[in-house]
Amino acid sequence: MAAVQTPDEIYEQVVAILHSAFDVDPATISPSTRLFDDLDIDSIDAVDLIVRLKPLVGGNLSPEAFRSVRTIQDVVDALAAVAKQN
């Protein structure tokens, strides 16, 4: 998968990953959706999510980039920041 650049592309890929990997209904996801509270993504799932997100930004993604991530928009913002650095 090629590195994704725009926030809209990143958002669509995050939704697709949540749907395929965690069986989350895309209709229930919005930028303000909270990973832990709304989607029940626990710490093990979060690590799996990070692994699945790495290809979106060329593979250079550290867990530290996700320490303050709480919502889908936070994920998009963190990925967009990493993508800009690549």
mmCIF file of the C-alpha atoms, coordinates in Angstrom:
data_MODEL
# 
_entry.id   MODEL 
# 
loop_
_atom_site.group_PDB 
_atom_site.id 
_atom_site.type_symbol 
_atom_site.label_atom_id 
_atom_site.label_alt_id 
_atom_site.label_comp_id 
_atom_site.label_asym_id 
_atom_site.label_entity_id 
_atom_site.label_seq_id 
_atom_site.pdbx_PDB_ins_code 
_atom_site.Cartn_x 
_atom_site.Cartn_y 
_atom_site.Cartn_z 
_atom_site.occupancy 
_atom_site.B_iso_or_equiv 
_atom_site.pdbx_formal_charge 
_atom_site.auth_seq_id 
_atom_site.auth_comp_id 
_atom_site.auth_asym_id 
_atom_site.auth_atom_id 
_atom_site.pdbx_PDB_model_num 
ATOM 1  C CA . MET A 1 1  ? 0.000   0.000  0.000  1.00 0.00 ? 1  MET A CA 1 
ATOM 2  C CA . ALA A 1 2  ? 1.382   3.415  -0.913 1.00 0.00 ? 2  ALA A CA 1 
ATOM 3  C CA . ALA A 1 3  ? 1.871   6.014  1.749  1.00 0.00 ? 3  ALA A CA 1 
ATOM 4  C CA . VAL A 1 4  ? -1.284  8.038  2.269  1.00 0.00 ? 4  VAL A CA 1 
ATOM 5  C CA . GLN A 1 5  ? -0.834  11.797 2.302  1.00 0.00 ? 5  GLN A CA 1 
ATOM 6  C CA . THR A 1 6  ? -4.055  13.753 2.798  1.00 0.00 ? 6  THR A CA 1 
ATOM 7  C CA . PRO A 1 7  ? -6.073  13.743 6.029  1.00 0.00 ? 7  PRO A CA 1 
ATOM 8  C CA . ASP A 1 8  ? -9.155  12.592 4.091  1.00 0.00 ? 8  ASP A CA 1 
ATOM 9  C CA . GLU A 1 9  ? -7.255  9.610  2.677  1.00 0.00 ? 9  GLU A CA 1 
ATOM 10 C CA . ILE A 1 10 ? -5.873  8.798  6.112  1.00 0.00 ? 10 ILE A CA 1 
ATOM 11 C CA . TYR A 1 11 ? -9.352  8.986  7.656  1.00 0.00 ? 11 TYR A CA 1 
ATOM 12 C CA . GLU A 1 12 ? -10.814 6.640  5.031  1.00 0.00 ? 12 GLU A CA 1 
ATOM 13 C CA . GLN A 1 13 ? -8.004  4.126  5.575  1.00 0.00 ? 13 GLN A CA 1 
ATOM 14 C CA . VAL A 1 14 ? -8.366  4.271  9.363  1.00 0.00 ? 14 VAL A CA 1 
ATOM 15 C CA . VAL A 1 15 ? -12.098 3.580  9.028  1.00 0.00 ? 15 VAL A CA 1 
ATOM 16 C CA . ALA A 1 16 ? -11.380 0.698  6.632  1.00 0.00 ? 16 ALA A CA 1 
ATOM 17 C CA . ILE A 1 17 ? -8.821  -0.803 9.033  1.00 0.00 ? 17 ILE A CA 1 
ATOM 18 C CA . LEU A 1 18 ? -11.179 -0.507 12.009 1.00 0.00 ? 18 LEU A CA 1 
ATOM 19 C CA . HIS A 1 19 ? -13.890 -2.213 9.967  1.00 0.00 ? 19 HIS A CA 1 
ATOM 20 C CA . SER A 1 20 ? -11.755 -5.066 8.646  1.00 0.00 ? 20 SER A CA 1 
ATOM 21 C CA . ALA A 1 21 ? -9.606  -5.709 11.713 1.00 0.00 ? 21 ALA A CA 1 
ATOM 22 C CA . PHE A 1 22 ? -11.998 -4.955 14.561 1.00 0.00 ? 22 PHE A CA 1 
ATOM 23 C CA . ASP A 1 23 ? -15.406 -5.456 12.893 1.00 0.00 ? 23 ASP A CA 1 
ATOM 24 C CA . VAL A 1 24 ? -16.448 -1.867 13.619 1.00 0.00 ? 24 VAL A CA 1 
ATOM 25 C CA . ASP A 1 25 ? -19.404 -0.614 11.570 1.00 0.00 ? 25 ASP A CA 1 
ATOM 26 C CA . PRO A 1 26 ? -18.098 2.315  9.481  1.00 0.00 ? 26 PRO A CA 1 
ATOM 27 C CA . ALA A 1 27 ? -21.419 4.103  10.000 1.00 0.00 ? 27 ALA A CA 1 
ATOM 28 C CA . THR A 1 28 ? -20.637 4.369  13.718 1.00 0.00 ? 28 THR A CA 1 
ATOM 29 C CA . ILE A 1 29 ? -17.266 6.064  13.149 1.00 0.00 ? 29 ILE A CA 1 
ATOM 30 C CA . SER A 1 30 ? -16.775 9.823  13.026 1.00 0.00 ? 30 SER A CA 1 
ATOM 31 C CA . PRO A 1 31 ? -13.770 12.052 13.711 1.00 0.00 ? 31 PRO A CA 1 
ATOM 32 C CA . SER A 1 32 ? -14.941 12.500 17.316 1.00 0.00 ? 32 SER A CA 1 
ATOM 33 C CA . THR A 1 33 ? -15.358 8.756  17.964 1.00 0.00 ? 33 THR A CA 1 
ATOM 34 C CA . ARG A 1 34 ? -13.250 7.756  20.974 1.00 0.00 ? 34 ARG A CA 1 
ATOM 35 C CA . LEU A 1 35 ? -11.125 4.645  20.500 1.00 0.00 ? 35 LEU A CA 1 
ATOM 36 C CA . PHE A 1 36 ? -11.326 3.334  24.043 1.00 0.00 ? 36 PHE A CA 1 
ATOM 37 C CA . ASP A 1 37 ? -14.726 4.582  25.215 1.00 0.00 ? 37 ASP A CA 1 
ATOM 38 C CA . ASP A 1 38 ? -16.760 4.234  22.013 1.00 0.00 ? 38 ASP A CA 1 
ATOM 39 C CA . LEU A 1 39 ? -15.008 1.399  20.159 1.00 0.00 ? 39 LEU A CA 1 
ATOM 40 C CA . ASP A 1 40 ? -13.666 -0.630 23.113 1.00 0.00 ? 40 ASP A CA 1 
ATOM 41 C CA . ILE A 1 41 ? -10.160 -0.629 21.616 1.00 0.00 ? 41 ILE A CA 1 
ATOM 42 C CA . ASP A 1 42 ? -7.988  -1.853 24.496 1.00 0.00 ? 42 ASP A CA 1 
ATOM 43 C CA . SER A 1 43 ? -4.199  -1.593 24.792 1.00 0.00 ? 43 SER A CA 1 
ATOM 44 C CA . ILE A 1 44 ? -3.596  -4.863 22.908 1.00 0.00 ? 44 ILE A CA 1 
ATOM 45 C CA . ASP A 1 45 ? -5.940  -3.741 20.126 1.00 0.00 ? 45 ASP A CA 1 
ATOM 46 C CA . ALA A 1 46 ? -4.170  -0.359 20.052 1.00 0.00 ? 46 ALA A CA 1 
ATOM 47 C CA . VAL A 1 47 ? -0.834  -2.058 19.369 1.00 0.00 ? 47 VAL A CA 1 
ATOM 48 C CA . ASP A 1 48 ? -2.461  -4.091 16.587 1.00 0.00 ? 48 ASP A CA 1 
ATOM 49 C CA . LEU A 1 49 ? -3.973  -0.901 15.178 1.00 0.00 ? 49 LEU A CA 1 
ATOM 50 C CA . ILE A 1 50 ? -0.567  0.832  15.158 1.00 0.00 ? 50 ILE A CA 1 
ATOM 51 C CA . VAL A 1 51 ? 0.950   -2.125 13.281 1.00 0.00 ? 51 VAL A CA 1 
ATOM 52 C CA . ARG A 1 52 ? -1.829  -1.939 10.701 1.00 0.00 ? 52 ARG A CA 1 
ATOM 53 C CA . LEU A 1 53 ? -1.444  1.845  10.344 1.00 0.00 ? 53 LEU A CA 1 
ATOM 54 C CA . LYS A 1 54 ? 2.313   1.762  9.683  1.00 0.00 ? 54 LYS A CA 1 
ATOM 55 C CA . PRO A 1 55 ? 1.965   1.164  5.916  1.00 0.00 ? 55 PRO A CA 1 
ATOM 56 C CA . LEU A 1 56 ? -0.154  4.323  5.639  1.00 0.00 ? 56 LEU A CA 1 
ATOM 57 C CA . VAL A 1 57 ? 2.854   6.475  6.500  1.00 0.00 ? 57 VAL A CA 1 
ATOM 58 C CA . GLY A 1 58 ? 5.636   4.427  4.998  1.00 0.00 ? 58 GLY A CA 1 
ATOM 59 C CA . GLY A 1 59 ? 6.299   2.268  8.048  1.00 0.00 ? 59 GLY A CA 1 
ATOM 60 C CA . ASN A 1 60 ? 7.869   4.923  10.282 1.00 0.00 ? 60 ASN A CA 1 
ATOM 61 C CA . LEU A 1 61 ? 5.402   4.977  13.137 1.00 0.00 ? 61 LEU A CA 1 
ATOM 62 C CA . SER A 1 62 ? 6.330   4.790  16.794 1.00 0.00 ? 62 SER A CA 1 
ATOM 63 C CA . PRO A 1 63 ? 4.009   4.054  19.707 1.00 0.00 ? 63 PRO A CA 1 
ATOM 64 C CA . GLU A 1 64 ? 5.077   7.381  21.234 1.00 0.00 ? 64 GLU A CA 1 
ATOM 65 C CA . ALA A 1 65 ? 3.204   9.165  18.439 1.00 0.00 ? 65 ALA A CA 1 
ATOM 66 C CA . PHE A 1 66 ? 0.019   7.651  19.846 1.00 0.00 ? 66 PHE A CA 1 
ATOM 67 C CA . ARG A 1 67 ? 0.345   8.352  23.579 1.00 0.00 ? 67 ARG A CA 1 
ATOM 68 C CA . SER A 1 68 ? -2.134  11.237 23.496 1.00 0.00 ? 68 SER A CA 1 
ATOM 69 C CA . VAL A 1 69 ? -4.456  9.731  20.877 1.00 0.00 ? 69 VAL A CA 1 
ATOM 70 C CA . ARG A 1 70 ? -8.029  9.438  22.100 1.00 0.00 ? 70 ARG A CA 1 
ATOM 71 C CA . THR A 1 71 ? -10.269 9.974  19.056 1.00 0.00 ? 71 THR A CA 1 
ATOM 72 C CA . ILE A 1 72 ? -10.283 9.032  15.391 1.00 0.00 ? 72 ILE A CA 1 
ATOM 73 C CA . GLN A 1 73 ? -9.327  12.638 14.576 1.00 0.00 ? 73 GLN A CA 1 
ATOM 74 C CA . ASP A 1 74 ? -6.326  12.294 16.906 1.00 0.00 ? 74 ASP A CA 1 
ATOM 75 C CA . VAL A 1 75 ? -5.251  9.216  14.925 1.00 0.00 ? 75 VAL A CA 1 
ATOM 76 C CA . VAL A 1 76 ? -5.627  11.084 11.629 1.00 0.00 ? 76 VAL A CA 1 
ATOM 77 C CA . ASP A 1 77 ? -3.689  14.076 12.976 1.00 0.00 ? 77 ASP A CA 1 
ATOM 78 C CA . ALA A 1 78 ? -0.867  11.884 14.319 1.00 0.00 ? 78 ALA A CA 1 
ATOM 79 C CA . LEU A 1 79 ? -0.595  9.993  11.034 1.00 0.00 ? 79 LEU A CA 1 
ATOM 80 C CA . ALA A 1 80 ? -0.710  13.196 8.987  1.00 0.00 ? 80 ALA A CA 1 
ATOM 81 C CA . ALA A 1 81 ? 2.125   14.650 11.086 1.00 0.00 ? 81 ALA A CA 1 
ATOM 82 C CA . VAL A 1 82 ? 4.250   11.537 10.547 1.00 0.00 ? 82 VAL A CA 1 
ATOM 83 C CA . ALA A 1 83 ? 3.421   11.481 6.840  1.00 0.00 ? 83 ALA A CA 1 
ATOM 84 C CA . LYS A 1 84 ? 4.617   15.106 6.490  1.00 0.00 ? 84 LYS A CA 1 
ATOM 85 C CA . GLN A 1 85 ? 7.953   14.127 8.011  1.00 0.00 ? 85 GLN A CA 1 
ATOM 86 C CA . ASN A 1 86 ? 8.469   11.339 5.461  1.00 0.00 ? 86 ASN A CA 1 
# 
